[in-house]
Amino acid sequence: AAGLTQISHPNYEDYRDENEVFEGLAAWGFPVPTSMLAAKEPEQVFTEIVSGNYFEVMGIEPVLGRFLTPAEDRAEGGSPVVVLSHRLWSRRFGEDPSVLGRALTLNGITYDVVGVAPEGFQGVNALFSPDLWAPMAMYRQILPAQFYDWFEDRRALFLNVGGRLKPGVEIPEAQAQICG
């Protein structure tokens, strides 16, 4: 896999759709505090918005259920689904497999749990890992309001991007295409 620097959402979509060097190009935000209610007491958790192909590009498999899909990342606000971190699944749900399909609320919006990440997968932020992941299309429901206007601004460099190179493509070739 190869990494890029932070870019805007519109630029990510362009690179994702028009590049010739990556098998997959994924984007992710940063973990933000969200209020979760799931049968017990409310709790603050950290949610990260990610592209629908994020887990595929990371090359991991769910320990339970499935991961997000590219289709769930297309319609703004249209895919209220989440993937739990193994840590949250263990701590809050006692590793109960019946968590799949269970509804929980984040910031007052109901989401369905579709999967659980494998133990040890903490996302890609070395300093701070999320408790759960939601499709990037749910950004208005997850991110603080000040990000709403920035989300489609090409100058708003707040997404992290990484990709899996196509076979035979070397990093300098990918950098040349992406960096122009």
Secondary structure, 3 states (H helix, E strand, C coil): CEECCCECHHHHHHHHHHCCCEEEEEEECCCEEEEEECCCCCEEEEEEEECCCHHHHHCCCCCEECCCCHHHHCCCCCCCEEEECHHHHHHHHCCCHHHCCCEEEECCEEEEEEEECCCCCCCCCCCCCCCEEEEHHHHHHHCCHHHCCCCCCCCCCCEEEEEEECCCCCHHHHHHHHHC
